[in-house]
Amino acid sequence: MRFLPITAGLRETLGGLLPAHAFGAVPFDVWKRKIEVELTGSFFLFKAVLPRMMAQHWGRIINFTGLAAFHRTDALAGSTEQGMVGLTRGMAREYGQHNITANCIGAGGIETEEADGGLSFPPGARDPLNRWGKPEEMAFLAVALASEEAGYVTGQCVMANGGKYSLYDCNDPHPRPEARRERSLQPHRPSLRSAGCIAL
């Protein structure tokens, strides 16, 4: 392949766990910090690499978001992760004329989530794939989106969650209450799901 990967790892930037909050209890400094790390950080990264992409008339932007962008979860997590989806789609529209694609991967139920201290979506009996996803499977998907062969794929959020979202949010209007309670108690912080990954 002819691209040089540049990866923005945002997981550790907040310097610790962000406890889950009801929206009314979210301190402004926590809200501001999360927005700055996950969205503003991506803004500066993209501004740095887009000139080179445009000059060579080729580029791949691959963002990571998570199930919080689509699943029922708290407003703090959902706002930035859905924001990453909007950022991805906007960049796909604006920079497609330069042969630059922009996509994101909506990962969920990955086996490193609990160790990372982020929102965790463990396997459930109703999942089509009732197991943890592997980091290598996310990496394979990222490499595929960065390839020449994926040049017609842009503006998409590829869901990689073992079928969790399609079942619970699309077909079941009432996801398991115990699962919602478990997730509401989980602390969260930016992780791989919220990082920006750019391939030149």
MOSUL-V680555 format. One record per helix or strand of 3 or more residues. SS is the DSSP state (@ for helix, = for strand). FROM is the first residue (numbers start at 0). LEN is the number of residues. Records with the same first field share a line. If there is no record, write none. Layout:
BEGIN
SS: FROM-LEN  FROM-LEN
END
This chain:
BEGIN
=: 4-4  58-8  99-8  156-4  195-4
@: 22-3  27-29  66-3  74-24  112-4  134-11  147-3  163-8  176-8  191-3
END
